Amino acid sequence: MNADYYNQIVKSSGLRESREENRDFIFANPAYLKDLTKIAFNTKDKNHHKACWILELVCEEQIELFIPLITDFCEVLPDFKIDSAIRPASKICLFIITSYYRKKNIPLSEIQLQKITESCFDWLINDTKVASKCYSIRTLYIIGKHVDWIYPELRILLNKDYKTHSAAYKAVAREILKKINNQKK
């Protein structure tokens, strides 16, 4: 790992400008993507969440760069424990699933799909922040269009947790429940 690049990640911040500068660095120097993911996937590194923030922006614009790393990403998903890493990971899951089902430009194995599905359900069930839950709900909704058992489970969770969550969670839950119900008609 390049020490200068590692220090660049350490010095980065959650500010959009900082994350975009680091994303643009990856676009200009794609060889560093492996270093970025090495930091992001090392949950013992106290700065791994910063790498996750940058990785999210990379995936948002150029998910194709991430294709060779999806297997490693799926393997480490259950290891993400801090909300600062779970939120970007949940959003990356949404980008992957959207690209897999809607754009058809990403290959995904059954095992990878299963790991993403399990992680999204875990984030919904566990005490994670609302943004991660909302990305997970949206990801599961897309998967549910293709996997029969998802909607019944998702419906149960959304209805059960509805009263105890924030306005943002309730808005996404209402939207997704309405879409699920409309698909049955």
Buried (B, 14 or more C-beta within 10 A) or exposed (E): EEEEBBEBBEEBEEEEEBBEEBBBBBEEEEEBBEBBBBBBBBBEBEBBBBBBBBBBBBBBBBBEBBBEBBBEBBEBBEEBEEBBBBBBBBBBBBBBBBBBBEEEEBEBEEEBBEBBBEBBBBBBEEEBBBBBBBBBBBBBBBBBBEEEEBBEBBBEBBEEBEEEBEEEBBEBBEBBBEEBEEEEE
